[in-house]
Amino acid sequence: MSDAHVTTARQRARIYITGTCDGLDRLGEGLANHHEIDLVGSSESVAGAFPALAGGHLEVVVHATRSPRLPVNELAAIREHTQAPIILLASGEASELLNEALGADVADVLLLPQLVENVVFSIKKACHAGRRLQAEGGRGRQGKIVTVFSPKGGTGKTVTATNLGATFAKLEGRRTLVIDLDLQFGDAAIMLGVEPEKTIYDLVVAPGELDSEKLAGYTTRHQSGLDILPAPLRPEDAELVTEGKLARLLEVARDSYEVIVVDTSPFFHGPMLATLDRTDELLIVCGLDVPTLKNVRLSLQTLELLSFPSNRVRFVLNRANSKVGLTKKELEGALDVRIGFEMPSSRSVPLSVNRGVPVVLAESGSDFAIALRAMAKALGRPQEQAKKRRIFPTLVKA
């Protein structure tokens, strides 16, 4: 077996290149063709890279600069959107830059021209350091973030999120937080039957630095043992929950909880991109109807443009036993995906929603509750890699 195949079987380093300097074009071509590198994309401006930085799960950002001094503002802008290690590239005389970089948040500084293998070695070293930091709990990344998403309302997204949270907390004994990121019309608190005094809006506008102790003061405890951070009470307050504030919130939450379940809105707005950048498992909730099928296909194309890793996406088919003229097999064929979890249609679900009690607690013996508990157990195990199966449909180029 060739080295290229061995590396692909393991994992190629996912990188993104920003900025520009002399010699970058040639180096970029070499990195794009290197069997140990997955060059996700490039942008001469840092602002143009924001979508990929925020949603890309990148392992390294390579930033090139023509400045003889440390590009502090550009590095700060990158850091606002990703915690991936940064390797700085420069060309020409850059002695001041080298001196200033010693105390900066960069993994390495390389002066071009360089052999491609030298740059690859630096990238691999930065990747290894970043993975080791995460394994040791660095940057607050201990808890697991499970994001529940659907590009169409009415698919059962919030029911799935709240019942998952109750299952993790009550039945598996894990410290669990549910964050309602459907910022304008979130219903997670209602479905859990709680009347919170404080919401995510109150947390982000409160003065002072956010830490675990402060976060605890703004969550509401559910009878199952899970904590919930509800959506704002007024739709107009949603705009104050910015991407940067949510990113900090998620990092702090990882320090305090074993599992963070995020219920989202059907949009790829700033807070959603910040969540994707930190998501360990993305659950896309589907239904057996053509409008949902269309919206899921568009969402998959967006995720591909954001370079979101396909092996972190799982598909949940809700009301899987409904006889509506569209089957699971046809849905999988149309999207070219594999449905990971099937949730049966059950009368107990609307009853539990109206009572404000999760199905897994109110009707633990129902088919829905059994399927939900099986999904929670599966999410706690390492995900198997898909074999000979594309997750994302190929984009059609104009």
C-alpha positions in Angstrom: 0.0 0.0 0.0 1.3 3.4 -0.9 2.1 6.2 1.6 -0.7 8.2 0.2 -3.2 5.5 0.8 -1.9 4.9 4.4 -2.2 8.7 5.2 -5.7 8.9 3.7 -6.8 5.9 5.8 -5.5 7.7 8.9 -6.2 11.4 8.5 -4.8 14.2 6.4 -4.2 17.5 8.1 -7.0 19.9 7.3 -5.6 23.4 6.6 -6.7 26.7 5.3 -4.4 29.4 3.8 -5.1 33.1 4.4 -3.1 36.2 3.3 -0.4 36.5 0.6 3.3 36.8 0.3 6.1 36.1 -2.3 6.4 32.4 -3.0 3.0 31.5 -1.6 1.5 30.4 -5.0 4.1 27.8 -5.6 4.0 26.6 -2.0 0.2 26.4 -2.1 0.3 24.3 -5.2 2.7 21.9 -3.5 0.5 21.7 -0.4 -2.6 21.1 -2.4 -1.0 18.1 -4.1 0.6 16.6 -1.0 -0.8 13.3 0.2 -0.6 14.3 3.9 -2.4 17.6 3.5 -6.1 18.4 2.9 -6.1 22.0 1.7 -9.7 23.1 2.4 -9.3 26.5 0.7 -7.6 29.8 0.6 -8.4 33.5 0.7 -6.1 36.6 0.4 -8.2 38.4 2.9 -8.9 37.1 6.4 -12.5 38.4 6.2 -13.1 36.3 3.1 -12.0 33.2 5.1 -14.5 33.7 8.0 -17.1 31.1 6.9 -14.5 28.4 6.5 -12.7 29.4 9.7 -15.9 29.4 11.7 -17.4 26.2 10.4 -14.4 24.2 9.1 -13.1 22.2 12.0 -9.7 23.1 10.7 -6.5 21.7 12.2 -4.2 24.4 11.1 -4.5 27.9 9.6 -1.5 29.0 7.5 -1.4 32.8 7.3 0.9 34.6 4.9 2.0 38.2 5.3 4.1 40.7 3.4 4.6 42.9 6.5 8.0 42.9 8.2 6.1 43.2 11.5 3.7 40.8 13.3 0.2 41.2 11.7 -1.5 41.5 15.1 -4.9 42.6 13.8 -5.1 39.8 11.2 -4.1 37.1 13.7 -6.7 38.4 16.2 -9.4 38.2 13.5 -8.4 34.6 12.7 -8.5 33.7 16.4 -12.0 35.2 16.8 -13.3 32.5 14.4 -11.2 29.4 15.2 -9.0 27.9 17.8 -6.9 26.0 15.3 -3.1 26.5 15.5 -1.7 29.3 13.3 1.5 29.0 11.2 2.8 32.3 10.0 4.5 32.6 6.6 6.6 35.6 5.5 9.1 36.4 2.8 12.2 38.6 2.6 13.7 40.4 5.6 11.5 39.7 8.7 13.8 39.8 11.7 11.3 42.0 13.6 8.5 39.7 12.8 10.5 36.7 14.2 11.2 38.5 17.4 7.6 39.6 17.9 6.2 36.1 17.1 8.0 34.6 20.1 5.3 35.8 22.5 2.4 35.6 20.0 -0.3 33.0 19.7 1.3 31.2 16.7 2.5 27.7 16.4 5.4 28.4 14.1 7.0 31.0 11.8 8.5 30.1 8.4 10.3 32.3 6.0 9.8 31.6 2.3 11.1 30.1 0.2 10.8 26.7 1.9 10.7 23.1 0.8 7.2 21.8 0.8 8.2 19.0 3.1 9.5 21.5 5.6 6.2 23.2 5.7 4.3 19.9 5.9 6.5 18.9 8.9 5.6 22.2 10.6 1.9 21.6 9.9 2.0 18.0 11.3 3.8 19.3 14.4 1.1 21.9 15.0 -1.6 19.4 14.4 -0.1 17.0 16.9 0.3 19.8 19.5 -3.3 20.8 19.0 -4.7 17.3 19.3 -2.7 16.7 22.5 -3.9 19.9 24.0 -7.5 18.9 23.3 -6.9 15.4 24.7 -5.6 17.0 27.9 -8.6 19.2 28.2 -6.9 22.3 26.9 -8.8 25.4 25.8 -11.8 24.1 27.9 -12.6 21.3 25.4 -13.7 18.5 27.7 -17.5 18.3 27.2 -19.0 16.9 24.0 -21.2 19.2 21.9 -24.2 17.6 20.1 -25.9 20.0 17.8 -29.4 19.2 16.6 -30.3 20.9 13.3 -33.1 20.9 10.8 -33.4 23.3 7.8 -37.2 23.2 8.1 -39.6 23.7 11.1 -41.9 21.0 12.3 -39.5 18.1 11.9 -39.2 17.3 15.6 -35.8 19.0 16.1 -36.6 20.5 19.6 -38.3 17.3 20.7 -35.2 15.4 19.8 -32.9 17.9 21.5 -34.8 18.1 24.8 -35.3 14.3 25.0 -31.6 13.7 24.3 -30.7 16.1 27.1 -33.1 14.4 29.6 -31.7 11.0 28.6 -28.1 12.0 29.1 -28.9 13.6 32.4 -31.5 11.3 34.0 -30.8 7.9 32.5 -27.0 8.1 31.9 -26.1 10.4 34.9 -24.1 12.9 32.8 -23.7 16.5 33.6 -25.8 17.9 30.7 -26.7 21.4 29.4 -29.3 22.2 26.8 -28.7 25.5 25.0 -31.7 26.8 23.0 -30.1 28.5 20.0 -33.4 29.1 18.2 -32.9 32.6 19.4 -36.1 34.2 18.2 -38.7 31.5 18.7 -37.1 28.8 20.8 -39.4 26.4 22.6 -37.0 24.1 24.5 -38.0 25.6 27.9 -41.7 25.1 27.2 -41.2 21.5 26.1 -39.3 20.8 29.3 -42.0 22.4 31.4 -39.8 25.1 33.0 -40.3 28.8 33.5 -36.8 30.3 33.5 -36.1 33.5 35.2 -33.0 34.1 33.1 -32.1 33.3 29.4 -29.1 33.3 27.2 -29.8 37.0 26.5 -29.4 37.9 30.2 -26.1 35.9 30.2 -24.5 37.6 27.2 -25.4 41.2 28.3 -24.3 40.7 31.9 -21.1 42.6 32.7 -17.9 40.8 33.6 -15.9 37.9 32.2 -17.9 34.7 31.6 -16.7 31.6 33.6 -18.2 28.4 34.9 -19.5 30.0 38.1 -21.2 32.8 36.2 -22.8 30.3 33.7 -24.3 28.3 36.5 -26.1 31.5 37.7 -28.0 31.8 34.5 -29.1 28.2 33.8 -32.3 26.6 35.1 -32.3 23.1 36.5 -34.9 20.6 35.2 -36.3 17.7 37.3 -34.3 15.2 35.2 -31.1 16.9 36.4 -30.2 18.6 33.2 -29.6 22.4 33.0 -31.1 24.5 30.3 -30.1 27.9 29.0 -33.3 29.1 27.2 -33.7 31.3 24.2 -34.4 35.1 24.7 -38.0 35.9 25.7 -38.2 38.6 23.0 -37.3 38.0 19.4 -35.6 41.4 19.1 -33.0 40.3 21.8 -31.7 37.6 19.5 -29.3 39.9 17.7 -27.3 40.6 20.9 -26.3 36.9 21.1 -23.3 37.4 18.8 -21.0 34.9 17.3 -18.1 35.9 19.5 -20.1 35.7 22.7 -21.6 32.3 21.8 -18.1 30.9 21.0 -17.0 31.9 24.5 -20.1 30.4 26.0 -19.5 27.1 24.4 -15.9 27.0 25.5 -16.9 27.7 29.1 -19.7 25.1 28.9 -17.2 22.4 27.9 -15.4 23.0 31.2 -18.6 22.6 33.2 -20.6 19.8 31.5 -20.0 16.4 30.0 -22.6 16.9 27.3 -23.9 20.1 25.7 -27.0 19.6 23.5 -27.6 22.6 21.2 -31.0 23.1 19.7 -30.7 25.4 16.7 -32.8 27.5 14.3 -33.1 26.5 10.6 -30.5 29.1 9.5 -26.8 29.3 9.0 -26.3 32.6 10.9 -23.3 33.7 12.9 -24.1 31.9 16.1 -24.8 28.7 14.2 -21.4 28.9 12.5 -19.7 29.4 15.8 -21.5 26.3 17.1 -20.5 24.2 14.1 -16.9 25.1 14.7 -17.1 23.4 18.1 -19.6 20.6 17.3 -18.6 17.0 17.8 -21.8 15.4 16.5 -24.2 17.2 14.1 -27.6 15.6 14.0 -29.7 16.6 11.0 -33.4 15.8 11.6 -35.3 14.8 8.4 -38.8 14.0 7.6 -40.5 12.0 4.8 -41.6 15.0 2.7 -40.3 16.7 -0.4 -39.8 20.2 1.1 -37.6 18.8 3.9 -35.7 16.8 1.3 -35.0 19.9 -0.7 -33.9 21.9 2.3 -31.7 19.1 3.6 -30.0 18.9 0.2 -29.3 22.6 0.3 -28.0 22.3 3.9 -25.5 19.6 2.9 -24.2 21.8 0.1 -23.7 24.6 2.6 -21.9 22.3 5.0 -19.6 21.2 2.2 -18.8 24.8 1.4 -18.0 25.3 5.1 -15.7 22.3 5.0 -17.6 20.7 7.9 -16.3 17.1 8.3 -18.8 14.6 6.9 -17.9 12.0 9.5 -19.4 14.2 12.2 -22.8 14.3 10.5 -25.6 11.9 11.4 -29.1 11.8 10.0 -32.2 11.3 12.1 -35.4 10.3 10.3 -38.4 11.4 12.4 -41.8 9.8 12.0 -40.0 7.0 10.1 -43.0 4.7 10.1 -45.3 7.2 8.5 -47.0 6.1 5.3 -46.8 9.3 3.2 -45.7 8.0 -0.2 -42.0 8.5 0.4 -39.8 5.8 2.0 -36.6 5.8 3.9 -34.8 4.1 1.0 -36.0 6.7 -1.4 -34.8 9.5 0.9 -31.4 7.9 1.3 -31.1 7.5 -2.5 -32.2 11.1 -3.2 -29.6 12.5 -0.7 -27.0 9.9 -1.2 -26.7 9.4 2.6 -27.3 6.8 5.2 -30.0 7.3 7.9 -28.3 6.7 11.2 -31.4 6.8 13.5 -35.1 6.2 13.0 -37.6 7.8 15.3 -41.1 6.3 15.1 -44.3 8.3 15.0 -46.0 8.1 18.4 -49.0 9.6 20.0 -47.0 10.0 23.2 -44.9 12.8 21.6 -47.5 15.5 21.2 -49.0 14.5 24.5 -45.6 15.0 26.2 -45.0 18.3 24.5 -48.4 19.7 25.7 -47.6 18.4 29.2 -44.1 19.8 29.2 -42.5 16.4 30.1 -40.0 14.7 27.9 -41.3 11.4 26.4 -38.3 9.5 27.8 -39.5 10.3 31.3 -43.3 10.3 30.8 -43.6 7.3 28.5 -40.3 5.4 29.0 -41.8 2.2 27.5 -42.9 3.8 24.3 -41.3 3.0 20.9 -40.1 6.6 20.6 -38.4 6.6 24.1 -36.7 3.3 23.3 -35.4 4.6 20.0 -34.3 7.8 21.7 -32.3 6.0 24.4 -30.6 3.9 21.7 -29.6 7.0 19.9 -28.2 8.5 23.1 -26.1 5.4 23.7 -24.8 5.4 20.1 -23.8 9.1 20.4 -21.7 8.2 23.4 -19.6 5.8 21.3 -17.0 6.6 18.6 -18.6 7.0 15.2 -17.8 4.4 12.6 -16.3 5.8 9.4 -18.6 5.5 6.4 -17.3 3.1 3.8 -17.6 3.7 0.1 -20.4 6.2 0.7 -20.5 9.9 0.2 -22.2 12.0 2.8 -22.4 15.2 0.9 -23.9 15.3 -2.6 -21.5 16.6 -5.3 -22.1 20.3 -6.0 -23.2 21.1 -9.5 -20.9 23.8 -11.0 -22.4 26.4 -13.3 
